[in-house]
Amino acid sequence: MTNRRNELEKEIEILQDKIDNPPAATPKEIREIWIKEFDSLSFELNNLYDDDEND
């Protein structure tokens, strides 16, 4: 796996945990930002080109 893929997977994992288990006083706006960031990272990961997988 590429280094960027590993970074994205870790960031997505962290964000997913934040989204699923937000601190009690987390404002709705912050949760919406997390979801948008999650979507963006997921999109990037899904469209990542791996030389190893595409040879």
Order of alpha helices (4+ residues) and beta strands (2+ residues): alpha-alpha
